[in-house]
Amino acid sequence: MITASDETFLRRAISIAAHAVTLGDAPYGSLLTGPDGAILAEAHNTVRRDDDITAHPELKLARWAARQLDPDTAAHTTMYTSCQPCGMCTGGIIRSGIGRVVYALSTEQLVELNPQSGEWPTVTQEGPALFDQARSPVDAYYRSV
């Protein structure tokens, strides 16, 4: 359930996205709030500027949270973002331990506004294969931790 406080933070994420455009960056912005509701960090998309396909604001904040927050604190944070996180960012958010994400535009709404954003090709994946060989380093790692 999205609250009035959530809407305030979403407006801030949208404002970050709008500011990104004035800098020549793509129109995506995000922020992370702590358990007490204070803003911990903010980011906007810098894919073009940084020549880095992973420079989405959601992934930047997920990396920040994974490095800077203990797991219990991360679990009680909320990420507010101007658009629904893509699959790459969702994976990072999950791994970082961030507890909640609230977004403004859905992926479907974004594609309606910018049809090119829905034109990503699919990648053929084949496998699994070589189970016995592939499991060896995995087994060794998890026995050591």
N, C-alpha and C positions, 0 to 999 in steps of 0.2 A: 504494500500500500504506500503510495507516494504522498508524503506529508507537505505542509506549507514550508517547512524547513528544507525538505528535499528540493522543492521548487526554487527556493532562494539559491541553493548551491547549483542547481541546473542552470539558472540564469547566469551565474558566475562562469560556469563552463562554456556557455554560449558566448559570453563576453570575451573569454580567452580565445575562442575560435575566431571571433570577429577581429580581434587584435592581430591574430596570426595573419589574416589576409592583408592587413595594412603593412606587414613586414615582408609580404611576398610569399608567405607560406600557405599551405593548404588549410582550409577552414575547419580545423578540428581542435578542440580544447578539452582538457580534463583537470580535475583536482581531486585530492585525497584528503578526507577528514578523519581525525582521530576519534577514539571512543568518546571524548568529551565534546565533539562537534567542531573543534578548532581545525582550521585548514593547515595541513601538514606540508603539502607540496602541490605545485601546479605545473602544467606542461602543455605545450601545443605541438602540433605536427611540424617536424622539420625535415621531412623526407628529402625534399628538393635541396634545401640549403646544405644539409649535411651529406648529401649523396649517399643516403643510408635508408634502404627499404624498410628497416625495422624502427625508424624514428617516429613511430606513432606515439601520441601522448599517453595512451593507456599502458603501452608496454614500457615506456620510460618510467611511469609511476610504479608499475609492478616491480621493475628492477630496483627502484629506489626503496620500495617497501621491503623487498627481500633482503637488501643490504642493511637497512637502517632500523627495522622494527623487529622486536622479538615476536615469535609466533602468536602469543596470546594477544598482544596489541594489534598485530596485523589482522587477526580474526575479527576484531571489533572496529575495523575501519570501513569507510564507505568511499567508493570511487564514484564521482559524478562526471559524466562525459557527454559531450554535445551529440555524439552519435553512438549507436550500439557498437561495442567492440567487435572487431573482425575475429576470425578464428585464431590467428597468430596471437593477438592481444589477449583473447580469452584464455589461451593456454598459459601465457605468462601470468595473468591474474590468478588463475587457479594455483599455479606453482608458488606464487608469492605468498599465498595465504590470506589475501585480502578477502574480507568477509561478505561484502555486498557491493553491487554495481547498480547505479541508477543512471539511465540514459534518456536523452531527449528524443532524437530522431531514431527510428528503427532502420535496420538495413533496407527494408522494403521502401520506406519513405525516402531514404537517401537515393536509392536507384531511380525512383520516380523523379526526383529533382535533378539527378545527374546520371542518365542512363549508362554512361561509360563506366561508372563505378561497379556495374553489375556484369561487365564483360570479361571477367577473369577466366582464362581457359582452365580446363581441368588437367591434371597431371596423371598419367598412367602410373599405377603402382603395382608391382608384382612381388609376390612373396606369400608366405614365409618360405625360407630356404636355408639350408645349412644350420639347422637347429643345434646340433651337437657342438659345432665349432663356435657358433655365435653365443651360446650360453656360457662358454668357458670364462670370458672376461667378466660377464655379469655375475656369475657365481663367485668368482674370486673377489670382486669388489664388495659384494654384500656379505661375504664371510669376514671381510676385514673391517667393516664399519660397525 
